[in-house]
Structures are given as structure tokens and as C-alpha cells.
Amino acid sequence: MVLKRNVAALASGIILGSLAYQSTSLAAEKPHYVFAMVSHGQAGDSFWDIIRKGAEAAAAKDNVKLVYLTDSTASGESKLLVNVTQQHVDGVALTLAFPGAMESAVRQTIAANIPIVGFNAGTDNWKQAGLMAYVGVDNHSAGMAVGNELNAEGATDAICINPLQGAVQLEARSNGIKDAFHGKFSVVYTPGYDMAAAQSRLVAKLQQDPKIDYVVTLGAPFAPTALTAVSMSGHKAKVGTFDLTPVAAHLIQQGKLQWAVDQQPFVQGYEAIDLLWLYKTNGNVVGGGQAVLTGPAFVTKSNIDMVAKFANAGTR
């Protein structure tokens, strides 16, 4: 009888333990927090697709719900930030692309005790704006690295393509090039991601000035457009780009594109969400008051074969 009671008690314990385990497992499956990623990313831009993949990977690992929102205008991104603040999300990953225009919205979020981690844009403004941390590159330093590369290659007359006038990270890149480059330098502004208009404007610029020997695009989606414009204009200017995409990687392998300055967007998306999770779960603030840098690094024909496999997988 004692043996039967012990067996029954053991069986009961196993059942109760199993139920407790199932209950814990079900609880673990429910997202602990809701984090919003609010950016100025352009729809259809593969660079932002990579950032989103990184954010989704971190959200899956951390068991949080990710709300991904983008608007490429200052007013639109500000409205998105106000909306997620009113919805009482647990944290925001934000590109501070238009610091002045977004100041009021950022203050509202901070006043609501919602932590903000900046990423990708706002290297020089995130501390002043009151953001908790920042993940990305120092865009001015990245621009200077490009200017030094142009000097090393013997360029004397360079232009850069800027599709979003007023976006601080793009202005910082072009200013960095200007500060380091020893030759003539000018910026060609294009109407957003209208590639036909960008191509037309660039062809006209190249035909107007046959001395241009280098074209730098401030975003990888414009690299193929720049190469086409160079060909159409009968020019021999070389082309390099900021950022890396599978298309840019293929063009480097073919020897058509000279280099890409990689800021590792997957890492930016991943770390922005993961830093929010660390803060919410353990009170951690990473970076020691400094930006968590994800680049820059030059991808050229000498190292493209190693990088290309990751670019083709959509994570570089």
C-alpha cells in the first residue's frame, strides 16, 4: 500500500510538474515588451530591409513584439513617434534624421518615460536630444574616410549624389568628404528615390563638366543609376557608394563599382532593439555615453568574395 501511495504521489508530482512547465512555456511564448522602430527609411530600399531583418532577429531572440514604421519626411516621422508614444510602447528605436523638426515629438516620448535608442541617423544630435544610446556610424568620419580614399586614388574632381536634402546623416557624409578631399567637390541633390529624375540630373551634370572623375552616391540604391548615367554621358568617371546591398556587391565583383562603405545595417537594427531589451530587463545602458559604432568599413574587390555570401543572404 505504501508503494502504491508513493507511486501515486510520484505520478501526481510528475503531472503537476508537467502542467507547471507547460504554463511557464506558454508564458514565455507571450512577448514581454512591445518595441517600436521608427525610421526615415524609404519603402523598397534594400538597405532598410536589412535593418528590419536585424531588428526582427533581435525581437525574436528577446521575445518582444516589434512594430516597424517608416516615413521619409520630417513631419511624417514625427507623427509616427507621437503615435507610438500615445500607444504606450515599452521602448523606441529611432532614426533622428531631422533633429530640429522632431524635437517636440522626442520630448513627448521621453516625458512618457519611454526609453529611446537612436540608430543610423543622429550621431551628432542624440545626446542633446536626450536619447538613451546610439548605434551606427559617425557619418562625418565616414565621409572623411571616403575623401581620403579619393585622394589616394588620385581623384581631382568629385561629386556626390544626395537624395534627401536636409537629412543630417547625409549632410554629414558629404561634409566629411568635402573636409578631407583635396580636389574640387560638389553635391548634386536629387528628388528622393525618383531614379529616372536622378539619372537625368546626373547625366546633365556629367555632360556639363567633363573633368569630373569620381561620382559618390550617398546610398547604395543610387549606385546602378550613377553607373548608367556615366555610361550614357560618355564619361569615364569612377563610381563608389556608401552602404552595401546585394546589387552593389555584385557590381563590385564585376569591377564596375569601385567600393562600398559598409555601416552594417543588420547590426544597427539588431543592436537598437537588443539595447532596449537589455535596459528593460536588466537596467543596462551600453556605450558609456558614446556611440556604439558599426562601421565604417570599405568593401572592395579584394574582400568582396567573403562579404558577398552574406550580402546575398540579405544580412549585409
Secondary structure, DSSP 4 states (H G I P E B T S, - for coil): -HHHHHHHHHHHHHHHHHHHHHHHHHHHHS-S-EEEEEE-PPTT-HHHHHHHHHHHHHHHHHT-EEEEEE-SSHHHHHHHHHHHHHTT-SEEEE--SSHHHHHHHHHHHHHTT--EEEESS-TTTHHHHT-SEEEE--HHHHHHHHHHHHHHTT--EEEEEESSTT-HHHHHHHHHHHHH--SEEEEEE--TT-HHHHHHHHHHHHHH-TT--EEEESSGGGHHHHHHHHHHTT---EEEEES--HHHHHHHHTTSS--EEE--HHHHHHHHHHHHHHHHHH----STTS-EE---EEE-TTTHHHHHHHHHTT--
